[in-house]
């Protein structure tokens, strides 16, 4: 209720649009609740090769952004990277 009032007060819509580049689209489509961050990074590495940032920085920043917006959530997994 308070969130709806605040949205009305600042005239902010309930829906947000986010334009993704190719890497962002791959990540968004790869998030299925089963893949690990490492597996998603591997998909990016396979698509872009050495042109993609070799460490996780860009991927982690994007995932953290999605998490802060409430669009995804992280869970602990006992799976090890293969």
PEZI-V352067 format. One record per backbone hydrogen bond with DSSP energy under -0.5 kcal/mol. CO is the residue of the C=O (numbers start at 1). NH is the residue of the N-H. E is the energy in kcal/mol with one decimal. If there is no record, write none. Layout:
CO;NH;E / CO;NH;E
This chain:
1;5;-2.0 / 2;6;-2.6 / 3;7;-2.4 / 4;8;-2.1 / 5;9;-2.6 / 6;10;-2.2 / 7;11;-0.6 / 7;12;-2.3 / 18;20;-0.5 / 21;25;-2.4 / 22;26;-2.2 / 23;27;-2.4 / 24;28;-2.8 / 25;29;-2.6 / 26;30;-1.5 / 27;31;-1.3 / 30;32;-0.9 / 36;40;-2.1 / 37;41;-2.6 / 38;42;-2.1 / 39;43;-1.8 / 40;44;-2.0 / 41;45;-2.6 / 42;46;-2.3 / 43;47;-2.0 / 44;48;-2.9 / 45;49;-2.3 / 48;51;-1.8 / 49;52;-1.3 / 56;60;-3.2 / 57;61;-2.5 / 58;62;-2.2 / 59;63;-2.7 / 60;64;-2.7 / 61;65;-2.1 / 62;66;-2.4 / 63;67;-2.3 / 64;68;-2.7 / 65;69;-1.9 / 66;71;-2.2 / 66;72;-0.9 / 67;70;-1.1
